[in-house]
Amino acid sequence: MTPLSQLGIELPSLTYLIGSILFGLMGLVAWRHGRHTERPVVRWSGLVLMLYPFGITETWMLWALGLILCVWIWLQWND
């Protein structure tokens, strides 16, 4: 059996996985709320929050962008 590192595959850290799941769920809630209340800014921001972890490889960047997006959605939620 070949180790994954020899194949060039590196598994993400536990912190990265937790962040991806957490921000994905928060994005799903925002997307559904935006769709239900017909608020396009919240809906599309929620979609971005769900999908951006696929393009980010650094854990610190995942958390930084996720927190920024969450604050943005929170400010737009009742605006």
N, CA, C and O atoms as CSV, one atom per row, in Angstrom:
chain,resi,resn,atom,element,x,y,z
A,1,MET,N,N,0.847,-1.179,0.000
A,1,MET,CA,C,0.000,0.000,0.000
A,1,MET,C,C,0.890,1.239,0.000
A,1,MET,O,O,1.807,1.340,0.815
A,2,THR,N,N,0.632,2.172,-0.895
A,2,THR,CA,C,1.439,3.371,-1.056
A,2,THR,C,C,0.892,4.486,-0.171
A,2,THR,O,O,-0.308,4.756,-0.195
A,3,PRO,N,N,1.757,5.139,0.612
A,3,PRO,CA,C,1.292,6.291,1.395
A,3,PRO,C,C,0.812,7.413,0.476
A,3,PRO,O,O,1.323,7.582,-0.631
A,4,LEU,N,N,-0.167,8.169,0.943
A,4,LEU,CA,C,-0.736,9.239,0.127
A,4,LEU,C,C,0.286,10.312,-0.208
A,4,LEU,O,O,0.213,10.920,-1.277
A,5,SER,N,N,1.240,10.557,0.686
A,5,SER,CA,C,2.231,11.592,0.426
A,5,SER,C,C,3.108,11.239,-0.771
A,5,SER,O,O,3.581,12.137,-1.467
A,6,GLN,N,N,3.332,9.974,-1.020
A,6,GLN,CA,C,4.118,9.579,-2.190
A,6,GLN,C,C,3.344,9.801,-3.482
A,6,GLN,O,O,3.941,9.926,-4.552
A,7,LEU,N,N,2.031,9.851,-3.388
A,7,LEU,CA,C,1.198,10.101,-4.561
A,7,LEU,C,C,0.957,11.594,-4.783
A,7,LEU,O,O,0.301,11.985,-5.749
A,8,GLY,N,N,1.491,12.427,-3.883
A,8,GLY,CA,C,1.298,13.866,-4.002
A,8,GLY,C,C,-0.003,14.351,-3.403
A,8,GLY,O,O,-0.443,15.464,-3.689
A,9,ILE,N,N,-0.623,13.526,-2.574
A,9,ILE,CA,C,-1.894,13.887,-1.946
A,9,ILE,C,C,-1.629,14.238,-0.487
A,9,ILE,O,O,-1.030,13.460,0.256
A,10,GLU,N,N,-2.086,15.423,-0.090
A,10,GLU,CA,C,-1.924,15.850,1.294
A,10,GLU,C,C,-3.301,16.137,1.884
A,10,GLU,O,O,-4.057,16.939,1.336
A,11,LEU,N,N,-3.623,15.497,2.977
A,11,LEU,CA,C,-4.923,15.697,3.608
A,11,LEU,C,C,-4.927,17.013,4.382
A,11,LEU,O,O,-3.913,17.384,4.972
A,12,PRO,N,N,-6.059,17.723,4.385
A,12,PRO,CA,C,-6.131,18.981,5.130
A,12,PRO,C,C,-6.150,18.721,6.637
A,12,PRO,O,O,-6.452,17.618,7.093
A,13,SER,N,N,-5.821,19.760,7.387
A,13,SER,CA,C,-5.806,19.633,8.847
A,13,SER,C,C,-7.242,19.563,9.380
A,13,SER,O,O,-8.201,19.887,8.678
A,14,LEU,N,N,-7.360,19.140,10.616
A,14,LEU,CA,C,-8.671,19.057,11.262
A,14,LEU,C,C,-9.302,20.444,11.379
A,14,LEU,O,O,-10.514,20.587,11.218
A,15,THR,N,N,-8.490,21.461,11.657
A,15,THR,CA,C,-8.994,22.831,11.757
A,15,THR,C,C,-9.581,23.289,10.429
A,15,THR,O,O,-10.613,23.959,10.402
A,16,TYR,N,N,-8.931,22.933,9.337
A,16,TYR,CA,C,-9.422,23.287,8.014
A,16,TYR,C,C,-10.759,22.586,7.729
A,16,TYR,O,O,-11.694,23.206,7.221
A,17,LEU,N,N,-10.840,21.308,8.057
A,17,LEU,CA,C,-12.079,20.563,7.815
A,17,LEU,C,C,-13.238,21.114,8.638
A,17,LEU,O,O,-14.354,21.245,8.134
A,18,ILE,N,N,-12.977,21.435,9.900
A,18,ILE,CA,C,-14.021,22.006,10.757
A,18,ILE,C,C,-14.486,23.343,10.196
A,18,ILE,O,O,-15.687,23.610,10.147
A,19,GLY,N,N,-13.544,24.188,9.770
A,19,GLY,CA,C,-13.905,25.474,9.181
A,19,GLY,C,C,-14.724,25.317,7.912
A,19,GLY,O,O,-15.703,26.035,7.709
A,20,SER,N,N,-14.332,24.391,7.066
A,20,SER,CA,C,-15.074,24.165,5.820
A,20,SER,C,C,-16.510,23.748,6.097
A,20,SER,O,O,-17.440,24.254,5.470
A,21,ILE,N,N,-16.687,22.840,7.020
A,21,ILE,CA,C,-18.034,22.373,7.361
A,21,ILE,C,C,-18.842,23.491,8.016
A,21,ILE,O,O,-20.003,23.706,7.665
A,22,LEU,N,N,-18.234,24.201,8.965
A,22,LEU,CA,C,-18.922,25.275,9.676
A,22,LEU,C,C,-19.364,26.379,8.722
A,22,LEU,O,O,-20.523,26.794,8.744
A,23,PHE,N,N,-18.449,26.853,7.888
A,23,PHE,CA,C,-18.805,27.932,6.969
A,23,PHE,C,C,-19.753,27.448,5.872
A,23,PHE,O,O,-20.580,28.220,5.386
A,24,GLY,N,N,-19.644,26.204,5.487
A,24,GLY,CA,C,-20.588,25.656,4.520
A,24,GLY,C,C,-22.006,25.617,5.062
A,24,GLY,O,O,-22.956,25.954,4.355
A,25,LEU,N,N,-22.151,25.208,6.312
A,25,LEU,CA,C,-23.486,25.185,6.926
A,25,LEU,C,C,-24.037,26.592,7.124
A,25,LEU,O,O,-25.222,26.840,6.902
A,26,MET,N,N,-23.171,27.507,7.543
A,26,MET,CA,C,-23.615,28.899,7.715
A,26,MET,C,C,-24.011,29.503,6.369
A,26,MET,O,O,-24.973,30.267,6.286
A,27,GLY,N,N,-23.277,29.164,5.329
A,27,GLY,CA,C,-23.626,29.631,3.990
A,27,GLY,C,C,-24.956,29.073,3.523
A,27,GLY,O,O,-25.735,29.775,2.879
A,28,LEU,N,N,-25.222,27.811,3.844
A,28,LEU,CA,C,-26.494,27.199,3.480
A,28,LEU,C,C,-27.655,27.910,4.170
A,28,LEU,O,O,-28.686,28.168,3.548
A,29,VAL,N,N,-27.490,28.220,5.432
A,29,VAL,CA,C,-28.535,28.946,6.168
A,29,VAL,C,C,-28.761,30.322,5.553
A,29,VAL,O,O,-29.905,30.736,5.364
A,30,ALA,N,N,-27.675,31.035,5.238
A,30,ALA,CA,C,-27.803,32.365,4.638
A,30,ALA,C,C,-28.443,32.280,3.260
A,30,ALA,O,O,-29.299,33.099,2.924
A,31,TRP,N,N,-28.041,31.301,2.460
A,31,TRP,CA,C,-28.600,31.152,1.124
A,31,TRP,C,C,-30.106,30.879,1.186
A,31,TRP,O,O,-30.885,31.465,0.435
A,32,ARG,N,N,-30.499,29.985,2.088
A,32,ARG,CA,C,-31.930,29.676,2.216
A,32,ARG,C,C,-32.717,30.871,2.726
A,32,ARG,O,O,-33.823,31.135,2.255
A,33,HIS,N,N,-32.149,31.602,3.694
A,33,HIS,CA,C,-32.824,32.791,4.217
A,33,HIS,C,C,-32.961,33.850,3.126
A,33,HIS,O,O,-34.018,34.464,2.978
A,34,GLY,N,N,-31.892,34.058,2.366
A,34,GLY,CA,C,-31.942,35.039,1.283
A,34,GLY,C,C,-32.929,34.667,0.198
A,34,GLY,O,O,-33.590,35.535,-0.372
A,35,ARG,N,N,-33.031,33.382,-0.089
A,35,ARG,CA,C,-33.984,32.915,-1.096
A,35,ARG,C,C,-35.413,33.064,-0.588
A,35,ARG,O,O,-36.305,33.471,-1.332
A,36,HIS,N,N,-35.622,32.733,0.683
A,36,HIS,CA,C,-36.962,32.795,1.266
A,36,HIS,C,C,-37.457,34.237,1.390
A,36,HIS,O,O,-38.629,34.518,1.139
A,37,THR,N,N,-36.566,35.144,1.775
A,37,THR,CA,C,-36.946,36.543,1.970
A,37,THR,C,C,-36.714,37.395,0.726
A,37,THR,O,O,-36.925,38.607,0.753
A,38,GLU,N,N,-36.278,36.763,-0.365
A,38,GLU,CA,C,-36.007,37.447,-1.623
A,38,GLU,C,C,-34.997,38.574,-1.452
A,38,GLU,O,O,-35.204,39.696,-1.914
A,39,ARG,N,N,-33.891,38.244,-0.771
A,39,ARG,CA,C,-32.795,39.195,-0.559
A,39,ARG,C,C,-31.573,38.675,-1.314
A,39,ARG,O,O,-30.856,37.812,-0.807
A,40,PRO,N,N,-31.332,39.186,-2.509
A,40,PRO,CA,C,-30.252,38.643,-3.340
A,40,PRO,C,C,-28.854,38.793,-2.732
A,40,PRO,O,O,-28.004,37.931,-2.954
A,41,VAL,N,N,-28.597,39.850,-1.979
A,41,VAL,CA,C,-27.257,40.022,-1.390
A,41,VAL,C,C,-26.972,38.906,-0.392
A,41,VAL,O,O,-25.877,38.345,-0.387
A,42,VAL,N,N,-27.943,38.581,0.446
A,42,VAL,CA,C,-27.767,37.512,1.431
A,42,VAL,C,C,-27.686,36.160,0.734
A,42,VAL,O,O,-26.865,35.317,1.095
A,43,ARG,N,N,-28.537,35.959,-0.261
A,43,ARG,CA,C,-28.545,34.687,-0.985
A,43,ARG,C,C,-27.208,34.418,-1.668
A,43,ARG,O,O,-26.641,33.338,-1.500
A,44,TRP,N,N,-26.694,35.380,-2.433
A,44,TRP,CA,C,-25.444,35.164,-3.161
A,44,TRP,C,C,-24.240,35.146,-2.233
A,44,TRP,O,O,-23.268,34.440,-2.501
A,45,SER,N,N,-24.287,35.906,-1.151
A,45,SER,CA,C,-23.202,35.852,-0.164
A,45,SER,C,C,-23.168,34.483,0.507
A,45,SER,O,O,-22.091,33.953,0.781
A,46,GLY,N,N,-24.329,33.913,0.772
A,46,GLY,CA,C,-24.394,32.569,1.330
A,46,GLY,C,C,-23.827,31.532,0.377
A,46,GLY,O,O,-23.159,30.590,0.804
A,47,LEU,N,N,-24.090,31.701,-0.910
A,47,LEU,CA,C,-23.536,30.785,-1.902
A,47,LEU,C,C,-22.008,30.883,-1.950
A,47,LEU,O,O,-21.316,29.868,-2.039
A,48,VAL,N,N,-21.496,32.100,-1.891
A,48,VAL,CA,C,-20.044,32.295,-1.854
A,48,VAL,C,C,-19.464,31.647,-0.603
A,48,VAL,O,O,-18.419,31.001,-0.669
A,49,LEU,N,N,-20.130,31.813,0.532
A,49,LEU,CA,C,-19.657,31.220,1.782
A,49,LEU,C,C,-19.631,29.697,1.703
A,49,LEU,O,O,-18.768,29.062,2.309
A,50,MET,N,N,-20.558,29.112,0.972
A,50,MET,CA,C,-20.565,27.659,0.812
A,50,MET,C,C,-19.457,27.162,-0.110
A,50,MET,O,O,-18.900,26.087,0.115
A,51,LEU,N,N,-19.135,27.927,-1.138
A,51,LEU,CA,C,-18.254,27.425,-2.190
A,51,LEU,C,C,-16.793,27.858,-2.087
A,51,LEU,O,O,-15.925,27.204,-2.666
A,52,TYR,N,N,-16.496,28.943,-1.365
A,52,TYR,CA,C,-15.125,29.440,-1.373
A,52,TYR,C,C,-14.100,28.473,-0.782
A,52,TYR,O,O,-12.943,28.538,-1.197
A,53,PRO,N,N,-14.435,27.577,0.158
A,53,PRO,CA,C,-13.401,26.657,0.659
A,53,PRO,C,C,-12.792,25.757,-0.410
A,53,PRO,O,O,-11.692,25.237,-0.219
A,54,PHE,N,N,-13.479,25.565,-1.526
A,54,PHE,CA,C,-12.930,24.734,-2.597
A,54,PHE,C,C,-11.739,25.393,-3.278
A,54,PHE,O,O,-10.930,24.710,-3.907
A,55,GLY,N,N,-11.621,26.722,-3.160
A,55,GLY,CA,C,-10.533,27.428,-3.817
A,55,GLY,C,C,-9.443,27.911,-2.882
A,55,GLY,O,O,-8.474,28.522,-3.335
A,56,ILE,N,N,-9.575,27.653,-1.588
A,56,ILE,CA,C,-8.614,28.125,-0.591
A,56,ILE,C,C,-7.844,26.926,-0.047
A,56,ILE,O,O,-8.439,25.902,0.290
A,57,THR,N,N,-6.522,27.054,0.036
A,57,THR,CA,C,-5.721,25.934,0.547
A,57,THR,C,C,-5.129,26.199,1.922
A,57,THR,O,O,-4.799,25.255,2.639
A,58,GLU,N,N,-4.989,27.458,2.303
A,58,GLU,CA,C,-4.396,27.798,3.598
A,58,GLU,C,C,-5.479,27.894,4.670
A,58,GLU,O,O,-6.536,28.485,4.448
A,59,THR,N,N,-5.205,27.309,5.831
A,59,THR,CA,C,-6.183,27.300,6.917
A,59,THR,C,C,-6.467,28.702,7.436
A,59,THR,O,O,-7.623,29.049,7.678
A,60,TRP,N,N,-5.427,29.512,7.611
A,60,TRP,CA,C,-5.637,30.866,8.146
A,60,TRP,C,C,-6.480,31.699,7.191
A,60,TRP,O,O,-7.292,32.514,7.629
A,61,MET,N,N,-6.292,31.500,5.882
A,61,MET,CA,C,-7.062,32.247,4.900
A,61,MET,C,C,-8.511,31.784,4.878
A,61,MET,O,O,-9.419,32.595,4.693
A,62,LEU,N,N,-8.735,30.490,5.063
A,62,LEU,CA,C,-10.094,29.953,5.127
A,62,LEU,C,C,-10.858,30.615,6.262
A,62,LEU,O,O,-11.989,31.065,6.077
A,63,TRP,N,N,-10.239,30.674,7.444
A,63,TRP,CA,C,-10.903,31.260,8.603
A,63,TRP,C,C,-11.059,32.770,8.466
A,63,TRP,O,O,-12.094,33.313,8.850
A,64,ALA,N,N,-10.064,33.454,7.933
A,64,ALA,CA,C,-10.146,34.908,7.785
A,64,ALA,C,C,-11.263,35.302,6.818
A,64,ALA,O,O,-12.093,36.149,7.146
A,65,LEU,N,N,-11.291,34.696,5.634
A,65,LEU,CA,C,-12.333,35.007,4.662
A,65,LEU,C,C,-13.706,34.569,5.160
A,65,LEU,O,O,-14.702,35.256,4.935
A,66,GLY,N,N,-13.755,33.430,5.834
A,66,GLY,CA,C,-15.031,32.962,6.377
A,66,GLY,C,C,-15.610,33.915,7.400
A,66,GLY,O,O,-16.810,34.191,7.391
A,67,LEU,N,N,-14.766,34.415,8.277
A,67,LEU,CA,C,-15.240,35.370,9.283
A,67,LEU,C,C,-15.662,36.687,8.647
A,67,LEU,O,O,-16.661,37.282,9.051
A,68,ILE,N,N,-14.908,37.142,7.656
A,68,ILE,CA,C,-15.279,38.375,6.956
A,68,ILE,C,C,-16.622,38.211,6.248
A,68,ILE,O,O,-17.476,39.094,6.320
A,69,LEU,N,N,-16.805,37.097,5.575
A,69,LEU,CA,C,-18.080,36.846,4.899
A,69,LEU,C,C,-19.233,36.724,5.888
A,69,LEU,O,O,-20.335,37.200,5.615
A,70,CYS,N,N,-18.990,36.095,7.029
A,70,CYS,CA,C,-20.045,35.971,8.046
A,70,CYS,C,C,-20.445,37.332,8.595
A,70,CYS,O,O,-21.630,37.592,8.802
A,71,VAL,N,N,-19.475,38.195,8.830
A,71,VAL,CA,C,-19.784,39.551,9.310
A,71,VAL,C,C,-20.572,40.295,8.236
A,71,VAL,O,O,-21.549,40.976,8.547
A,72,TRP,N,N,-20.158,40.172,6.977
A,72,TRP,CA,C,-20.868,40.818,5.875
A,72,TRP,C,C,-22.332,40.352,5.820
A,72,TRP,O,O,-23.241,41.173,5.697
A,73,ILE,N,N,-22.550,39.057,5.910
A,73,ILE,CA,C,-23.913,38.517,5.867
A,73,ILE,C,C,-24.703,38.979,7.085
A,73,ILE,O,O,-25.883,39.310,6.969
A,74,TRP,N,N,-24.070,39.005,8.237
A,74,TRP,CA,C,-24.759,39.451,9.459
A,74,TRP,C,C,-25.201,40.911,9.334
A,74,TRP,O,O,-26.292,41.271,9.777
A,75,LEU,N,N,-24.351,41.749,8.731
A,75,LEU,CA,C,-24.717,43.155,8.541
A,75,LEU,C,C,-25.835,43.315,7.521
A,75,LEU,O,O,-26.637,44.242,7.630
A,76,GLN,N,N,-25.904,42.427,6.530
A,76,GLN,CA,C,-26.933,42.510,5.497
A,76,GLN,C,C,-28.236,41.810,5.883
A,76,GLN,O,O,-29.270,42.034,5.253
A,77,TRP,N,N,-28.192,40.966,6.914
A,77,TRP,CA,C,-29.326,40.108,7.279
A,77,TRP,C,C,-30.587,40.915,7.530
A,77,TRP,O,O,-31.641,40.584,6.987
A,78,ASN,N,N,-30.508,41.973,8.344
A,78,ASN,CA,C,-31.708,42.754,8.709
A,78,ASN,C,C,-31.690,44.154,8.122
A,78,ASN,O,O,-32.454,45.018,8.551
A,79,ASP,N,N,-30.837,44.380,7.158
A,79,ASP,CA,C,-30.705,45.718,6.579
A,79,ASP,C,C,-31.934,46.090,5.788
A,79,ASP,O,O,-32.000,47.184,5.229
